[in-house]
Amino acid sequence: MPSALVTGATGILGREIVAALGQDKQTWPTVYALSRSQKLEWPENVKQQQLDLTASAQEMAKELGNVQPEYIFFAAYLAEDSEEEATKVNGAMLENFLEALKITGASKHVKRVILTTGAKQYGVHLGVPKMPMEESDRWLTDSDRPPNFYYKQQHILAEQGRQQGWDWVVTYPNDVIGVAKGNFMNLATSLGIYCAITKELGQELMWPGSPAFYTKFDCFTYSRLHAKFNLWAALEQSPRVSNQAFNVVNGDVESWQNMWPKTAAKFGLKIPERMFTPDEESGTMSDAGSVTKLMAHPPLTEFAAERGLKDTKYTAQSRVEQKIDLVKWSQRSDVKAAWHRLAKREGLEQDAFEKATWGFLGFVFGRAYDIVISMNKARKAGWTGHQDTWESLSEAFDELVGEGVLPAFP
Ligand SMILES: NC(=O)c1ccc[n+]([C@@H]2O[C@H](COP(=O)([O-])OP(=O)(O)OC[C@H]3O[C@@H](n4cnc5c(N)ncnc54)[C@H](OP(=O)(O)O)[C@@H]3O)[C@@H](O)[C@H]2O)c1
C-alpha cells in the first residue's frame, strides 16, 4: 500500500491533495501532511507534522527521521517581493527537502515526486503569452526576462530524480479556485468578500478589472480537480506520464461576461446594464482605478516571427487595467467600516478582510489579454477529469460560508 507525503498541506492546492488522499484510506493508508504552522482536521490515516522548509537539509532531516513516503506531493510555496528572491527561496525549499530525505535514507523508498507549479511557466504575469499554452512551448529564458522559480524547481526535480532513481510529474494550474486561510493567492475569498461588502454598501456589483478582459477568456483550476489529477498522476504507470509536465485546468474556457452575472445573482446583487464608460472602454481609468504596464516585450514576442506576428499590434506591451483598483478600494474607510459591521453582525472572521489578496485579484481581473491553456497533453495521456468552472466557484463560495468567511447567501 503506497504512502504519501504532502508539503504545503494548509495551502489552497496542498490541502485538497491531503483531503483526497485522506478520503481514500484503502489506497493511501499512510499520509504525512507537512506545513509550517496551522493544523487542520484530517482523517486518521493523515499524520500532521510541522516542518520549516527554509531550514537546512540537516535540520530538516532531524525532524523527518521516521517519515518514509513513496509518493511526494510538493505544494509548498513562499511568496517573496522579487522574482530573484522567490527563485532563491522556493528553489532552496525543494532542494533542501529532497536532500533531507537523502540524509535520512527515505529517498531509497521514493517512487515519484509530483511538483505543483503554475502557468507563470508561460509568463502569464509578464504579458500576453503564446496561445493556447502548451507544455512543449519553449521556456522564456532570454537574458532580459526575470528569473522564474518554476524553471529552477523543475531543473532541481529532474536532476535529483536522475541521481536518486525516482521519477516525477509537474503540474501547471492557473487562477486557482479553492479555499484556504491566510494564503498568498486566493481568488474566491477575495472576490467573495468584494461581493459581500458591495452588498453591505447597497451598491450594484461593478466589475473592478479590465474592461477589455471582461469579454476575453481565462482557464481556471479547481483545487479539488487538481488534487484528483495529482493522485492520478502519482499512480499512472504510462510512459506518457512519467517525467512529464502537464497543464492542469478545468477543461472549459470561461469569461467574466458569463460568470459575473452569475456571481451577482449568487450574492443577491444586480449588475449595471452598462458596466464601462467610453473612456474606460478605450483604456483610460478614473482616479479610483489604475493602469500598470507589464514587460516591454510580452512572451508572445518570442514566438511572433514564426507565427507571422512580428512587429504587429499583437505583440505590443501588455497592461493591467483596473477600473476599480482593489488595493485602493480595500483601504477606503467606508469599505473597511462596511466589512467590520457585516463581520460583527454575521459572526464572520474579522481578519478575513485583511488576509484577502487584493493585489492578486486585481492582477487576475486586470490583465487585458486572454489566458487559454490546452489540456490536450493530459487527455492524450489518459486523464479524463473535467470541471465546470462556474460550479467550482459557486462551491468555493458555499464552503467559505461554512468557514465563517462569507455571510450566508440569500
Ligand atoms: N493560488 C493560486 O491561484 C495559484 C495559481 C497557479 C499556481 N499556483 C502555484 O501553486 C503552488 C502552491 O501554491 P498555493 O497557492 O497552493 O500556496 P498557498 O495557498 O499560499 O500555501 C502555501 C503552503 O506552503 C506552506 N509553506 C510556506 N512556507 C513554508 C515553509 N517555510 N515551510 C513549510 N511550509 C511552508 C504553507 O504552510 P503554512 O500555512 O504553515 O504557512 C502553505 O501550506 C505555487 O507554486 C504557486 O505559485 C498557485
The ligand as an ORCA input file, in Angstrom:
! r2SCAN-3c Opt
* xyz 0 1
  N      -3.080     30.071     -5.657
  C      -3.130     30.186     -6.966
  O      -4.048     30.828     -7.533
  C      -2.063     29.539     -7.829
  C      -2.223     29.589     -9.228
  C      -1.298     28.957    -10.046
  C      -0.191     28.350     -9.476
  N      -0.034     28.347     -8.101
  C       1.190     27.713     -7.590
  O       0.859     26.599     -6.780
  C       1.932     26.351     -5.862
  C       1.323     26.215     -4.481
  O       0.780     27.484     -4.154
  P      -0.556     27.720     -3.310
  O      -1.239     28.894     -3.892
  O      -1.286     26.432     -3.133
  O       0.128     28.145     -1.919
  P      -0.567     28.715     -0.618
  O      -2.032     28.501     -0.639
  O      -0.078     30.109     -0.403
  O       0.048     27.784      0.524
  C       1.425     27.702      0.736
  C       1.719     26.482      1.551
  O       3.143     26.394      1.715
  C       3.429     26.265      3.103
  N       4.699     26.912      3.417
  C       5.065     28.184      3.135
  N       6.291     28.424      3.637
  C       6.691     27.295      4.250
  C       7.846     26.921      4.981
  N       8.856     27.766      5.183
  N       7.905     25.665      5.486
  C       6.891     24.782      5.309
  N       5.770     25.079      4.637
  C       5.675     26.318      4.117
  C       2.282     26.968      3.808
  O       2.222     26.494      5.135
  P       1.714     27.443      6.350
  O       0.239     27.617      6.161
  O       2.011     26.650      7.553
  O       2.489     28.730      6.224
  C       1.104     26.522      2.960
  O       0.700     25.237      3.344
  C       2.901     27.544     -6.017
  O       3.947     27.188     -6.865
  C       2.029     28.598     -6.683
  O       2.798     29.532     -7.400
  C      -0.951     28.896     -7.277
*
